Amino acid sequence: MARKYFGTDGIRGLANGKKLTPDLALKVGMATGLAFRRGDYTHRVVIGKDTRRSGYMIENALTAGFTAVGMEVLLLGPMPTPAVAMLTRSLRADIGVMISASHNPFDDNGIKLFRPDGYKLSDSFEQEIEKLIDSDLTSRLSQGEKIGRAKRIDEARTRYVEYVKRTLSRDIDFTGLRVVVDCANGAAYKTAPEVLWELGAEVIPIAVAPDGFNINLDCGSTAPQALIDKVKETRADIGIALDGDADRVLIVDEKGEKVDGDQLMAVIANAWHSRGTLRGNGIVATIMSNLGLQRYIETLGLKLERTGVGDRYVLEAMRSKGFNVGGEQSGHIILSDYTTTGDGLVAALQLLSVVKQEGRPVSEVCHKFEPVPQLLHNVRYQRGKPLEDKVIKQLIADSELRLGKAGRLVIRESGTEPVIRVMGEGDDAVLVNQVVQEIATAIGKVA
């Protein structure tokens, strides 16, 4: 069933554009509050946000909506997405809300919702909220003394900092490690440097001066050049780049080379497998993760379970099949022993603990496998369903035969924009390039 407001990761769009307006945020607050009403008691919701200017507008509208249906609102201020998920549980809230558009530019924003246990909502629950949004909400508003109230929670950051530190064993500290951390001028601009410093590292923070407009601007996990330059300049042991809401991470080694989520999952899987804490006899990754990761995991006698693109699908597979490590090549790493969603800082700490224990540089620790050549081509289309075209279907089938067992094709429609993503990988880089270009060109002709 097509959804009107929710996408693959909550509601997202241009702030005050066609979808994401104060009016919608008000209705989301009212509808979500009504959907989670479970009895005759004062329900509570925690609301966090990143550093976008539009966050004030959306926060106020959501607060009005939740209080209008009788909920108590606990405002966290700028806070990473995983912190909101954790605090939803810790504060015994009925709902958690994160206002963020993750790695997108400042003029976008979004609304992510969490259940009382800190997990994101199911598709069916989002559909229920959509129906309520389009219903007559005014007839169900609270009145008089039943109207809710809102208050700030000043100790929220301290709670999260202490929680993150407890994900490491007490004998681990990072004394002697020089760490550059790029906070993307986003939600973790205070928490990430604080955690690393308290764990003993020498911390060099960058992109920690948000002004409402510079979130993800030439910084963060999607624009790591500033981090690479700073790591080289300061001769740091490691660079850590978070995105705007800090649920993903990209690592830069001491040589200034990027380390993606696939290598990071390989490091964590190997370490946890060695100490007997890896569950599910493997890890979960998406269809976009490199074939090299799959081959490496198999050399450990483990399996790689693949899902569709999106951390929510990774988490669903982890929960249903008993895995405790999963993630995406983009750096969404979910370690379910500690978190209910991706947490870039927690994942980075796991890597740092391995670096510290092994006494080897990051470039060696993080080179677990040689990635096979991988090429991604995005094709924008204006009409129709190009992937249902008979010619395109036949070309894709023929191309898969050409690649054989030495390669893979992943071709899918984007869940957020009118784009078809054509990804190919395999041992023969020339063949991969040829196949991807042929398919992309053919799609472009019918689109």
C-alpha positions as CSV (number, residue, x, y, z in Angstrom):
1,M,0.0,0.0,0.0
2,A,1.5,3.4,-1.0
3,R,2.0,5.8,1.8
4,K,1.2,9.4,1.7
5,Y,3.5,10.9,4.3
6,F,6.0,8.3,5.5
7,G,9.0,7.2,3.5
8,T,11.7,4.6,4.1
9,D,12.9,6.5,7.2
10,G,10.0,8.5,8.7
11,I,8.7,11.7,7.1
12,R,11.3,13.8,5.2
13,G,11.3,16.7,2.8
14,L,12.0,20.3,2.2
15,A,11.1,22.3,5.3
16,N,8.0,24.3,4.4
17,G,7.9,22.5,1.0
18,K,5.0,20.5,-0.4
19,K,5.0,18.0,2.5
20,L,6.9,19.0,5.6
21,T,5.1,22.0,7.1
22,P,4.1,23.1,10.6
23,D,0.6,22.1,9.8
24,L,1.6,18.6,9.1
25,A,3.9,18.4,12.1
26,L,1.0,19.6,14.3
27,K,-1.2,16.8,12.9
28,V,1.6,14.2,13.3
29,G,1.8,15.1,16.9
30,M,-1.9,14.8,17.5
31,A,-2.3,11.6,15.4
32,T,0.7,9.9,16.9
33,G,-0.3,10.8,20.4
34,L,-3.8,9.3,19.8
35,A,-2.4,6.2,18.2
36,F,-0.2,5.5,21.3
37,R,-2.9,6.2,23.9
38,R,-3.0,3.0,25.9
39,G,-5.0,3.9,29.1
40,D,-6.1,6.6,31.5
41,Y,-2.8,8.0,32.5
42,T,-0.6,10.9,31.4
43,H,1.4,9.7,28.4
44,R,4.8,11.2,27.7
45,V,6.9,11.8,24.6
46,V,10.5,12.7,24.2
47,I,11.5,15.0,21.3
48,G,15.1,15.5,20.1
49,K,16.4,17.3,17.1
50,D,19.6,18.1,15.2
51,T,20.8,21.6,14.5
52,R,18.8,22.7,11.5
53,R,17.1,26.1,11.8
54,S,13.8,24.6,10.8
55,G,14.0,22.3,13.9
56,Y,12.6,25.0,16.1
57,M,9.6,25.4,13.9
58,I,8.9,21.6,13.7
59,E,9.6,21.1,17.4
60,N,7.1,23.7,18.4
61,A,4.4,22.4,16.1
62,L,4.9,18.8,17.3
63,T,4.8,20.0,20.9
64,A,1.5,21.7,20.2
65,G,0.1,18.6,18.6
66,F,1.2,16.2,21.4
67,T,0.0,18.6,24.3
68,A,-3.3,19.1,22.4
69,V,-4.1,15.4,22.9
70,G,-3.0,15.4,26.6
71,M,0.6,14.3,26.4
72,E,3.5,15.4,28.5
73,V,6.4,16.5,26.2
74,L,10.0,16.2,27.3
75,L,12.3,18.3,25.1
76,L,15.9,17.1,24.8
77,G,17.3,19.8,22.5
78,P,20.1,18.8,20.0
79,M,20.6,15.1,20.5
80,P,21.8,12.2,18.3
81,T,19.1,9.9,16.9
82,P,20.4,6.9,18.9
83,A,20.3,9.0,22.1
84,V,16.6,9.7,21.5
85,A,15.9,6.0,21.0
86,M,17.8,5.3,24.3
87,L,16.1,8.1,26.2
88,T,12.7,6.9,25.1
89,R,13.3,3.7,27.0
90,S,15.3,5.3,29.9
91,L,12.6,7.9,30.6
92,R,9.8,5.4,30.2
93,A,8.2,7.5,27.4
94,D,5.4,6.2,25.3
95,I,6.8,7.8,22.1
96,G,10.2,9.1,20.9
97,V,10.6,11.7,18.2
98,M,13.7,12.8,16.3
99,I,13.6,15.9,14.1
100,S,16.3,15.4,11.5
101,A,17.0,14.9,7.8
102,S,20.2,12.9,8.7
103,H,22.9,13.6,6.1
104,N,20.7,15.9,3.9
105,P,21.4,19.7,3.5
106,F,20.1,22.1,6.1
107,D,16.9,23.1,4.2
108,D,15.5,19.6,4.4
109,N,14.2,18.2,7.6
110,G,12.3,15.1,8.9
111,I,10.4,13.4,11.6
112,K,11.4,9.9,12.9
113,L,9.2,8.1,15.4
114,F,10.2,5.5,18.0
115,R,8.1,3.0,20.0
116,P,8.4,2.8,23.9
117,D,11.1,0.2,23.5
118,G,13.2,2.5,21.3
119,Y,12.6,0.7,18.0
120,K,11.3,2.5,14.9
121,L,7.6,2.0,13.9
122,S,6.4,-0.7,11.7
123,D,5.0,0.0,8.3
124,S,1.5,-0.9,9.5
125,F,1.7,1.4,12.5
126,E,2.8,4.3,10.2
127,Q,-0.2,3.6,8.0
128,E,-2.4,3.8,11.1
129,I,-1.0,7.2,11.9
130,E,-1.5,8.4,8.3
131,K,-5.2,7.5,8.5
132,L,-5.4,9.5,11.7
133,I,-3.6,12.5,10.2
134,D,-6.3,12.7,7.5
135,S,-9.2,12.2,9.9
136,D,-11.1,14.8,12.0
137,L,-8.6,15.2,14.8
138,T,-10.2,18.3,16.3
139,S,-13.0,16.2,17.7
140,R,-10.6,14.2,19.8
141,L,-8.6,16.9,21.4
142,S,-8.1,17.1,25.2
143,Q,-9.6,20.0,27.1
144,G,-9.2,21.9,30.3
145,E,-6.9,20.2,32.8
146,K,-6.3,17.3,30.5
147,I,-4.2,19.4,28.1
148,G,-0.6,18.4,28.3
149,R,2.5,20.4,29.2
150,A,6.1,20.6,28.0
151,K,9.4,20.9,29.8
152,R,13.2,20.8,29.0
153,I,15.3,17.8,30.2
154,D,18.6,19.4,31.0
155,E,20.5,16.1,32.0
156,A,19.7,14.3,28.7
157,R,23.2,14.7,27.2
158,T,24.8,13.5,30.4
159,R,22.6,10.4,30.4
160,Y,23.6,9.6,26.9
161,V,27.3,10.2,27.4
162,E,27.4,7.8,30.4
163,Y,25.4,5.2,28.5
164,V,27.8,5.3,25.5
165,K,30.8,4.9,27.7
166,R,29.3,1.8,29.4
167,T,29.2,0.0,26.0
168,L,33.0,-0.6,26.6
169,S,34.5,-2.8,29.2
170,R,35.9,-0.9,32.2
171,D,39.5,-1.8,31.4
172,I,39.4,-0.1,28.0
173,D,40.7,3.5,27.7
174,F,42.0,5.4,24.8
175,T,45.0,7.1,26.4
176,G,47.7,7.7,23.8
177,L,45.3,7.8,20.9
178,R,44.9,11.1,18.9
179,V,41.4,11.3,17.5
180,V,40.0,13.8,15.1
181,V,36.2,13.8,15.3
182,D,34.0,15.5,12.7
183,C,30.6,16.1,14.1
184,A,29.0,17.5,10.9
185,N,27.9,20.6,12.8
186,G,25.1,18.3,13.8
187,A,23.4,16.7,16.7
188,A,26.5,15.1,18.2
189,Y,28.6,18.3,18.3
190,K,28.8,18.2,22.1
191,T,28.4,14.5,22.9
192,A,31.0,12.9,20.6
193,P,34.0,15.0,21.7
194,E,32.9,14.7,25.3
195,V,32.7,10.9,25.2
196,L,36.1,10.5,23.5
197,W,37.8,12.9,25.9
198,E,36.4,11.2,29.0
199,L,37.6,7.9,27.7
200,G,41.2,9.2,27.6
201,A,41.8,10.2,24.0
202,E,43.4,13.3,22.8
203,V,40.5,14.8,20.9
204,I,40.7,17.2,18.0
205,P,37.1,18.2,17.2
206,I,36.0,19.8,13.9
207,A,32.6,20.9,12.5
208,V,31.4,21.6,16.1
209,A,30.0,25.2,15.5
210,P,26.4,24.7,14.2
211,D,24.7,27.9,13.1
212,G,21.4,26.4,11.8
213,F,22.6,26.4,8.2
214,N,26.0,24.6,8.1
215,I,24.9,21.1,9.1
216,N,26.6,18.5,6.7
217,L,28.1,21.5,4.7
218,D,31.5,20.3,3.5
219,C,31.8,18.1,6.6
220,G,30.5,14.9,8.1
221,S,30.4,11.4,6.9
222,T,29.2,12.3,3.4
223,A,31.9,15.0,2.8
224,P,35.0,13.7,4.6
225,Q,37.7,15.8,2.9
226,A,38.1,18.2,5.8
227,L,38.5,15.2,8.1
228,I,41.1,13.6,5.9
229,D,43.1,16.9,5.8
230,K,42.9,17.3,9.5
231,V,44.0,13.8,10.2
232,K,47.1,14.3,8.0
233,E,47.8,17.8,9.4
234,T,47.7,16.6,13.0
235,R,49.2,13.1,12.4
236,A,46.2,11.6,14.2
237,D,45.7,7.9,14.7
238,I,42.2,8.0,13.4
239,G,39.4,10.2,12.1
240,I,35.8,9.7,12.9
241,A,33.1,11.4,10.8
242,L,29.5,11.4,11.9
243,D,26.5,12.6,9.9
244,G,23.9,15.2,10.9
245,D,22.0,13.1,13.4
246,A,25.0,10.8,14.3
247,D,23.4,7.5,13.4
248,R,26.1,6.7,10.8
249,V,29.9,6.9,10.8
250,L,32.8,6.9,8.4
251,I,36.3,6.2,9.5
252,V,39.6,7.7,8.2
253,D,42.8,5.8,9.0
254,E,46.1,7.4,9.9
255,K,47.1,7.6,6.3
256,G,44.0,9.6,5.4
257,E,42.3,6.7,3.6
258,K,38.5,6.2,4.0
259,V,37.1,3.1,5.8
260,D,33.5,2.4,5.0
261,G,30.8,0.5,6.9
262,D,31.6,-2.8,5.3
263,Q,35.2,-2.8,6.7
264,L,33.9,-1.6,10.0
265,M,31.4,-4.5,10.2
266,A,34.1,-6.9,9.3
267,V,36.3,-5.7,12.2
268,I,33.5,-5.9,14.7
269,A,32.3,-9.3,13.5
270,N,35.8,-10.7,13.7
271,A,36.4,-9.3,17.2
272,W,33.0,-10.4,18.6
273,H,33.3,-13.8,17.0
274,S,36.8,-14.3,18.5
275,R,35.5,-13.6,22.0
276,G,32.3,-15.6,21.6
277,T,29.8,-12.7,21.7
278,L,28.6,-12.7,18.1
279,R,25.1,-14.1,17.8
280,G,23.3,-15.5,14.8
281,N,26.5,-17.1,13.4
282,G,27.0,-14.1,11.2
283,I,26.0,-10.5,10.4
284,V,23.3,-8.7,8.5
285,A,24.1,-6.3,5.6
286,T,22.1,-4.9,2.7
287,I,22.2,-5.8,-1.0
288,M,24.6,-2.9,-1.5
289,S,27.4,-4.3,0.7
290,N,30.5,-5.3,-1.1
291,L,31.0,-8.9,-2.3
292,G,34.4,-8.8,-0.6
293,L,32.7,-8.5,2.8
294,Q,30.6,-11.6,2.1
295,R,33.6,-13.6,1.1
296,Y,35.5,-12.5,4.2
297,I,32.6,-13.3,6.5
298,E,32.4,-16.8,4.9
299,T,36.2,-17.4,5.6
300,L,35.4,-17.0,9.3
301,G,32.8,-19.8,9.0
302,L,30.0,-17.3,9.3
303,K,27.2,-16.2,7.0
304,L,26.1,-12.8,5.6
305,E,22.4,-12.2,5.6
306,R,21.4,-9.6,3.0
307,T,18.3,-7.3,3.2
308,G,16.9,-4.4,1.2
309,V,18.4,-1.0,1.6
310,G,17.6,0.8,4.8
311,D,18.7,0.3,8.4
312,R,15.1,-0.6,9.4
313,Y,15.2,-3.7,7.2
314,V,18.6,-4.6,8.6
315,L,17.2,-4.3,12.1
316,E,14.1,-6.4,11.3
317,A,16.3,-9.2,10.0
318,M,18.6,-9.0,13.1
319,R,15.6,-9.2,15.5
320,S,13.8,-12.0,13.6
321,K,16.8,-14.2,13.1
322,G,18.9,-13.6,16.2
323,F,21.8,-11.5,14.9
324,N,23.5,-8.8,17.0
325,V,25.7,-7.1,14.4
326,G,24.3,-5.5,11.2
327,G,24.6,-2.4,9.1
328,E,25.1,-0.7,5.8
329,Q,28.1,0.2,3.7
330,S,27.2,3.9,4.3
331,G,28.1,3.5,7.9
332,H,24.8,2.8,9.6
333,I,26.0,0.2,12.1
334,I,23.5,-1.5,14.5
335,L,24.9,-3.3,17.5
336,S,21.8,-4.6,19.2
337,D,23.6,-5.5,22.4
338,Y,23.6,-1.8,23.0
339,T,21.3,0.1,20.7
340,T,18.0,-0.2,18.9
341,T,19.1,1.9,15.9
342,G,22.4,2.9,14.2
343,D,24.8,4.7,16.4
344,G,27.9,6.1,14.7
345,L,29.7,6.9,18.0
346,V,29.1,3.5,19.6
347,A,30.4,1.7,16.4
348,A,33.5,4.0,16.4
349,L,34.2,3.1,20.0
350,Q,34.1,-0.6,19.2
351,L,36.7,-0.1,16.5
352,L,38.9,2.0,18.8
353,S,38.8,-0.7,21.4
354,V,40.1,-3.2,18.9
355,V,42.8,-0.8,17.8
356,K,43.8,-0.3,21.4
357,Q,43.8,-4.0,22.3
358,E,45.8,-5.1,19.2
359,G,48.2,-2.2,19.3
360,R,48.2,-1.9,15.5
361,P,47.4,1.1,13.3
362,V,43.9,1.6,12.0
363,S,45.0,1.0,8.4
364,E,46.0,-2.5,9.4
365,V,43.1,-3.2,11.7
366,C,40.5,-2.0,9.1
367,H,41.8,-3.8,6.1
368,K,40.1,-7.1,6.6
369,F,39.3,-7.8,3.0
370,E,40.0,-6.4,-0.5
371,P,36.8,-4.9,-1.9
372,V,35.8,-6.1,-5.4
373,P,35.4,-3.4,-8.0
374,Q,32.0,-1.8,-7.5
375,L,30.2,0.8,-9.6
376,L,27.0,2.7,-8.9
377,H,25.2,4.7,-11.5
378,N,22.1,6.8,-10.7
379,V,19.6,7.3,-13.6
380,R,16.9,9.9,-13.1
381,Y,13.6,9.3,-14.8
382,Q,10.5,11.4,-15.4
383,R,7.7,8.9,-16.1
384,G,6.5,5.3,-16.0
385,K,8.2,2.2,-14.6
386,P,11.4,1.7,-16.6
387,L,12.3,-1.5,-14.7
388,E,9.1,-3.1,-16.0
389,D,10.1,-2.6,-19.6
390,K,10.6,-5.9,-21.4
391,V,13.8,-4.8,-23.1
392,I,15.3,-3.6,-19.8
393,K,14.3,-6.9,-18.0
394,Q,16.0,-8.9,-20.7
395,L,19.2,-6.8,-20.7
396,I,19.4,-7.2,-16.9
397,A,19.0,-11.0,-17.2
398,D,21.6,-11.2,-19.9
399,S,24.0,-9.0,-17.9
400,E,23.6,-11.2,-14.8
401,L,24.6,-14.2,-16.9
402,R,27.7,-12.4,-18.1
403,L,28.8,-11.6,-14.6
404,G,28.1,-15.1,-13.4
405,K,29.2,-16.1,-9.9
406,A,32.1,-13.7,-10.0
407,G,29.8,-10.6,-9.7
408,R,26.5,-9.2,-8.8
409,L,23.9,-6.7,-10.1
410,V,21.6,-4.7,-7.8
411,I,19.1,-2.5,-9.7
412,R,16.4,-0.7,-7.7
413,E,14.2,2.4,-7.5
414,S,15.2,4.9,-4.9
415,G,12.7,5.2,-2.0
416,T,13.2,9.0,-1.7
417,E,13.5,10.4,-5.3
418,P,12.7,9.5,-8.9
419,V,16.0,7.7,-9.5
420,I,16.9,4.2,-10.5
421,R,20.2,3.0,-8.9
422,V,22.3,0.6,-11.0
423,M,25.0,-1.1,-9.0
424,G,27.3,-3.7,-10.3
425,E,30.3,-5.4,-8.8
426,G,32.7,-8.2,-9.6
427,D,36.2,-9.4,-10.0
428,D,36.5,-8.1,-13.6
429,A,36.3,-4.3,-13.3
430,V,36.2,-3.7,-17.0
431,L,33.2,-6.1,-17.4
432,V,31.4,-4.5,-14.4
433,N,31.8,-1.0,-15.9
434,Q,30.6,-2.2,-19.3
435,V,27.5,-3.9,-17.9
436,V,26.5,-1.0,-15.6
437,Q,26.9,1.6,-18.4
438,E,24.9,-0.5,-20.8
439,I,22.0,-0.9,-18.4
440,A,22.1,2.8,-17.3
441,T,22.1,4.0,-20.9
442,A,19.2,1.7,-21.8
443,I,17.1,2.8,-18.8
444,G,17.8,6.4,-19.7
445,K,16.3,5.8,-23.2
446,V,13.0,4.4,-21.9
447,A,12.7,6.8,-18.9
